[in-house]
Amino acid sequence: MTSSCWQVTEDGSGPNQFGTTEPDAVHDAVMSDGAVIRLRRHGNPEGPRLALSHGNGLAIQGYVDFWRLLLPDYDLILFDMRNHGENPLHDAENHHWERFAEDMEEIRDAMDRAFGQKPVTGVFHSLSAVTSVMHADRYPGRWSGLVLFDPPIYPRDGHPLQPVEYSHMREMDQRARRRPPYYDRPGLLAAQFRRRPEFARWVPGAADRLAEATLRKDDIRDRWELCCPRELEAHVYLSNTDVSVWNALCRPLPIPVSVIAADPTLEGQPPPAKICRALAEEATAIAYCSIPDTTHFLQIEQPEMCVAALKDALEGRLGNQVADSAGNSI
């Protein structure tokens, strides 16, 4: 027997310290292959609707420091990708990019059925950001727009960053396969996060919240297991080689697309930030900015700045820093 991946910490350091983050409504959407995706509605039901999801191996509850700032003004629909977060595990053989894109179409339908029809802008990070472009290219008109946080889009053939990203994805595959599959308690994973220098910019408490959000309690074995098994996380990295996502954004898509990236000038920065900047140089129809002194986890490093950039994107004020020759950061 397993419990939900999200647990409020015993000392009260979970997101409830910021006011209620319990969902106003929950709907378990059943995908056409039987997988369950839990949709949670938060925020202002009279506001513009935003759909939010997360990166590979993570969970949207772990981004609460970011999305809680949106609660007063926006109607938020949060969901985890299949085999992540609050969703029960499903067949491993359907854990792949094509199925993720199909899931997003079925999730989009489920939002309207469960919470009423309304225009929706997708606000997605990493794995979900790449998936949303695949989905928008396949199913035009389903999103009012997309705001993509540091998407690790595989560069087009011939681009000098393609072999760099190819190598990085293989490094991430091997790193994921070395992850411990379970922990005695979430605090051990949080401590592991805090020891990693690349996570040193996270806001206080974020390591605990992300650890809680990405582990599920196995009551029978009395341990905490990864919500997304490490083999599935690794497979997603290894198979992120679809150049059609880059090409779709360069055509471009028939909806507004904004990219809010990590700082491409930061020493030791992994490829996604540089990829986003390179993409903005070619896909000049997209809006683009980068957040100074942030990594791929920008939403839990600088949540206020990310929300400000998101609001600029939603209101059409973002522009394209590369195309407009206006610098590299907001």
C-alpha positions as CSV (number, residue, x, y, z in Angstrom):
1,M,0.0,0.0,0.0
2,T,1.4,3.4,-0.9
3,S,0.3,6.9,0.0
4,S,0.3,10.1,-2.0
5,C,3.8,11.4,-2.8
6,W,3.0,14.8,-1.3
7,Q,3.3,14.9,2.5
8,V,3.4,18.0,4.7
9,T,6.5,17.8,6.9
10,E,6.0,17.1,10.6
11,D,7.4,20.5,11.6
12,G,5.0,22.3,9.4
13,S,7.6,23.4,6.9
14,G,5.5,22.3,3.9
15,P,3.8,24.9,1.7
16,N,0.9,25.4,4.2
17,Q,3.1,27.9,6.0
18,F,2.3,30.3,3.0
19,G,-1.4,29.9,3.5
20,T,-3.6,27.2,2.1
21,T,-2.3,25.2,-0.9
22,E,-4.7,22.4,-0.6
23,P,-6.5,22.2,-3.9
24,D,-10.0,23.6,-4.3
25,A,-10.9,20.6,-6.5
26,V,-9.3,17.4,-7.6
27,H,-10.1,15.3,-10.7
28,D,-8.5,12.0,-11.6
29,A,-8.4,11.9,-15.4
30,V,-8.1,8.4,-16.8
31,M,-6.0,8.2,-20.0
32,S,-7.0,6.0,-23.0
33,D,-4.5,3.4,-21.9
34,G,-5.7,3.4,-18.3
35,A,-3.1,5.6,-16.7
36,V,-4.4,8.1,-14.1
37,I,-3.4,11.8,-14.1
38,R,-4.6,13.8,-11.1
39,L,-5.6,17.3,-11.9
40,R,-5.7,19.8,-9.0
41,R,-7.4,23.2,-9.2
42,H,-6.0,26.1,-7.1
43,G,-6.2,29.9,-7.0
44,N,-8.7,32.4,-8.3
45,P,-11.5,30.7,-10.4
46,E,-12.3,34.1,-11.9
47,G,-8.8,34.7,-13.2
48,P,-7.1,33.6,-16.4
49,R,-6.5,29.8,-16.5
50,L,-3.0,28.5,-16.4
51,A,-2.0,24.8,-16.6
52,L,1.3,24.0,-14.9
53,S,3.6,20.9,-14.9
54,H,7.2,20.0,-14.2
55,G,10.5,18.5,-15.3
56,N,11.7,14.9,-15.6
57,G,11.8,13.0,-12.3
58,L,10.1,15.9,-10.4
59,A,6.6,16.9,-9.4
60,I,4.6,20.1,-9.6
61,Q,4.0,20.3,-5.9
62,G,7.8,20.8,-5.5
63,Y,7.5,24.1,-7.3
64,V,5.1,25.5,-4.7
65,D,7.5,28.4,-4.0
66,F,6.8,29.5,-7.6
67,W,3.2,28.8,-8.2
68,R,1.9,30.0,-4.8
69,L,2.7,33.5,-6.0
70,L,0.1,33.1,-8.8
71,L,-2.8,32.0,-6.5
72,P,-4.4,35.4,-6.0
73,D,-4.7,36.3,-9.7
74,Y,-4.9,33.0,-11.7
75,D,-7.1,29.9,-12.0
76,L,-4.4,27.2,-11.8
77,I,-4.7,23.6,-12.9
78,L,-1.7,21.6,-11.7
79,F,-0.8,18.1,-12.9
80,D,2.1,15.7,-12.8
81,M,3.2,13.8,-15.9
82,R,2.4,10.1,-16.0
83,N,4.4,8.0,-13.4
84,H,5.3,11.2,-11.5
85,G,4.2,12.9,-8.4
86,E,0.7,12.2,-7.2
87,N,-0.1,9.8,-10.1
88,P,-0.1,6.1,-9.5
89,L,2.4,4.0,-11.4
90,H,1.4,2.7,-14.8
91,D,2.9,0.5,-17.4
92,A,6.6,1.3,-18.1
93,E,6.3,0.6,-21.8
94,N,4.1,3.6,-22.3
95,H,6.5,6.0,-20.6
96,H,7.7,7.8,-23.7
97,W,7.5,11.1,-25.5
98,E,4.8,10.2,-28.0
99,R,2.5,9.0,-25.2
100,F,3.3,12.1,-23.1
101,A,2.0,14.3,-26.0
102,E,-1.1,12.1,-26.3
103,D,-1.6,12.4,-22.5
104,M,-1.5,16.2,-22.8
105,E,-4.4,16.2,-25.3
106,E,-6.4,14.0,-23.0
107,I,-5.5,16.1,-20.0
108,R,-6.6,19.2,-21.9
109,D,-10.0,17.6,-22.6
110,A,-10.3,16.6,-18.9
111,M,-9.7,20.1,-17.7
112,D,-12.7,21.4,-19.7
113,R,-14.9,18.5,-18.5
114,A,-13.9,18.8,-14.9
115,F,-13.6,22.5,-14.4
116,G,-15.5,24.1,-17.2
117,Q,-14.4,25.3,-20.7
118,K,-12.0,28.2,-20.6
119,P,-9.0,29.3,-22.6
120,V,-5.8,27.9,-21.1
121,T,-2.2,29.0,-21.3
122,G,0.4,26.2,-20.6
123,V,3.2,27.1,-18.2
124,F,5.6,24.2,-18.3
125,H,9.2,23.3,-17.3
126,S,11.7,21.0,-19.0
127,L,10.0,17.6,-19.7
128,S,6.5,19.1,-19.8
129,A,7.7,22.1,-21.8
130,V,9.1,19.9,-24.6
131,T,6.0,17.8,-24.5
132,S,3.7,20.8,-24.8
133,V,5.4,21.9,-28.1
134,M,5.0,18.4,-29.5
135,H,1.3,18.5,-28.4
136,A,0.7,22.0,-29.8
137,D,2.2,21.0,-33.1
138,R,0.1,17.9,-33.3
139,Y,-3.1,19.5,-32.0
140,P,-3.3,23.2,-33.0
141,G,-5.5,25.6,-31.1
142,R,-5.6,23.7,-27.8
143,W,-3.5,26.2,-25.9
144,S,-4.0,30.0,-25.9
145,G,-0.2,30.2,-25.6
146,L,2.8,28.5,-24.1
147,V,5.3,29.8,-21.6
148,L,8.3,27.4,-21.4
149,F,10.8,27.4,-18.6
150,D,14.3,26.3,-19.7
151,P,13.1,23.6,-22.1
152,P,15.9,21.1,-23.1
153,I,14.9,21.1,-26.7
154,Y,17.1,18.9,-28.9
155,P,18.9,21.2,-31.4
156,R,18.3,20.8,-35.1
157,D,20.6,18.7,-37.3
158,G,23.8,20.6,-38.0
159,H,23.6,22.9,-35.0
160,P,26.8,22.9,-32.9
161,L,24.8,22.4,-29.7
162,Q,23.3,19.1,-30.8
163,P,26.3,17.0,-29.9
164,V,26.7,18.9,-26.7
165,E,23.1,18.1,-25.7
166,Y,23.4,14.5,-26.9
167,S,26.3,14.0,-24.5
168,H,24.5,15.8,-21.7
169,M,21.4,13.6,-22.0
170,R,23.6,10.5,-21.8
171,E,25.3,11.9,-18.7
172,M,21.8,12.5,-17.2
173,D,20.7,9.0,-18.1
174,Q,23.6,7.5,-16.2
175,R,23.1,9.9,-13.2
176,A,19.5,8.9,-13.0
177,R,20.3,5.2,-13.1
178,R,22.6,5.7,-10.1
179,R,19.9,7.3,-7.9
180,P,19.0,5.4,-4.8
181,P,15.6,3.9,-5.5
182,Y,14.3,4.4,-1.9
183,Y,15.1,6.3,1.3
184,D,14.3,5.7,4.9
185,R,12.8,9.1,5.1
186,P,12.4,12.2,2.8
187,G,14.9,14.2,4.9
188,L,17.7,12.0,3.5
189,L,16.9,12.9,-0.1
190,A,16.6,16.6,1.0
191,A,20.0,16.4,2.6
192,Q,21.4,14.9,-0.7
193,F,19.9,17.8,-2.6
194,R,21.5,20.3,-0.2
195,R,25.0,18.7,-0.6
196,R,24.9,19.3,-4.4
197,P,26.6,22.6,-5.3
198,E,24.4,23.0,-8.4
199,F,21.4,23.2,-6.1
200,A,22.8,25.8,-3.7
201,R,20.7,28.6,-5.2
202,W,17.4,27.0,-4.2
203,V,15.2,29.1,-1.8
204,P,15.2,27.9,1.8
205,G,13.1,24.9,2.4
206,A,12.9,23.9,-1.3
207,A,15.0,20.8,-0.9
208,D,12.6,19.5,1.8
209,R,9.6,20.3,-0.3
210,L,10.9,18.7,-3.5
211,A,12.0,15.6,-1.6
212,E,8.5,15.2,-0.2
213,A,6.9,15.8,-3.6
214,T,9.0,13.2,-5.4
215,L,8.8,10.3,-2.9
216,R,5.9,8.1,-2.0
217,K,5.6,6.1,1.3
218,D,5.6,2.3,1.0
219,D,3.9,1.3,4.2
220,I,4.5,-2.4,3.8
221,R,8.3,-2.0,3.5
222,D,8.4,1.1,5.7
223,R,10.4,3.2,3.3
224,W,10.0,6.0,0.8
225,E,10.4,5.3,-2.9
226,L,10.9,7.5,-5.9
227,C,7.5,8.5,-7.4
228,C,9.1,8.2,-10.8
229,P,11.3,5.1,-10.9
230,R,14.9,5.9,-11.8
231,E,14.8,3.6,-14.9
232,L,11.9,5.6,-16.3
233,E,13.6,8.9,-15.6
234,A,16.7,7.7,-17.3
235,H,14.8,6.6,-20.4
236,V,13.3,10.0,-20.9
237,Y,16.7,11.6,-20.9
238,L,18.1,9.1,-23.3
239,S,15.3,9.4,-25.8
240,N,15.2,13.2,-25.9
241,T,16.5,13.4,-29.4
242,D,13.6,14.7,-31.5
243,V,14.6,17.6,-33.7
244,S,11.0,18.2,-34.7
245,V,10.4,20.2,-31.6
246,W,13.0,22.8,-32.5
247,N,11.8,22.8,-36.1
248,A,8.2,23.4,-35.0
249,L,9.1,26.5,-33.0
250,C,11.1,27.8,-35.9
251,R,8.1,27.5,-38.4
252,P,6.6,28.9,-35.9
253,L,3.6,27.5,-34.0
254,P,0.4,29.5,-34.6
255,I,0.1,30.6,-30.9
256,P,2.2,32.9,-28.7
257,V,5.3,31.1,-27.3
258,S,7.6,32.5,-24.7
259,V,10.8,30.9,-23.4
260,I,12.0,31.9,-19.9
261,A,15.5,30.4,-19.6
262,A,18.2,30.0,-17.1
263,D,21.3,32.2,-17.3
264,P,23.4,31.1,-20.3
265,T,26.4,33.0,-19.1
266,L,26.6,31.2,-15.7
267,E,29.8,29.2,-15.3
268,G,29.2,25.4,-15.4
269,Q,25.7,25.9,-16.8
270,P,24.2,22.7,-18.4
271,P,23.2,23.0,-22.1
272,P,19.4,23.9,-21.8
273,A,20.1,27.6,-21.1
274,K,22.4,27.9,-24.1
275,I,20.0,25.9,-26.2
276,C,17.2,28.3,-25.3
277,R,19.3,31.3,-26.3
278,A,20.3,29.6,-29.6
279,L,16.7,28.8,-30.3
280,A,15.7,32.4,-29.8
281,E,18.3,33.5,-32.3
282,E,16.6,31.3,-35.0
283,A,13.0,31.2,-33.9
284,T,12.6,35.0,-33.7
285,A,8.8,34.8,-33.4
286,I,9.1,33.5,-29.8
287,A,9.5,35.8,-26.9
288,Y,12.6,35.1,-24.8
289,C,14.4,36.2,-21.7
290,S,16.8,34.6,-19.2
291,I,16.8,35.0,-15.4
292,P,20.2,36.1,-14.1
293,D,22.3,33.8,-11.9
294,T,19.9,30.8,-12.2
295,T,20.2,27.2,-13.3
296,H,17.7,24.8,-14.8
297,F,15.8,25.0,-11.5
298,L,15.2,28.7,-11.9
299,Q,11.6,28.5,-10.6
300,I,12.7,27.4,-7.2
301,E,15.8,29.6,-7.2
302,Q,14.2,32.9,-8.2
303,P,10.4,32.4,-7.9
304,E,9.6,36.1,-7.7
305,M,11.6,36.9,-10.8
306,C,10.2,34.0,-12.7
307,V,6.6,35.1,-11.9
308,A,7.4,38.6,-13.0
309,A,8.7,37.3,-16.3
310,L,5.7,35.0,-16.7
311,K,3.3,37.9,-16.2
312,D,5.3,39.9,-18.8
313,A,4.9,36.9,-21.2
314,L,1.2,36.6,-20.5
315,E,0.6,40.3,-21.1
316,G,2.7,40.4,-24.3
317,R,5.5,42.5,-22.8
318,L,8.4,40.1,-22.9
319,G,9.9,40.6,-26.4
320,N,12.9,38.6,-27.6
321,Q,16.2,39.7,-25.9
322,V,18.3,38.0,-28.6
323,A,16.4,39.3,-31.6
324,D,16.0,42.7,-30.1
325,S,19.7,42.9,-29.1
326,A,18.6,43.9,-25.6
327,G,21.0,41.8,-23.6
328,N,20.9,38.4,-22.0
329,S,18.9,38.8,-18.8
330,I,15.9,40.7,-17.4
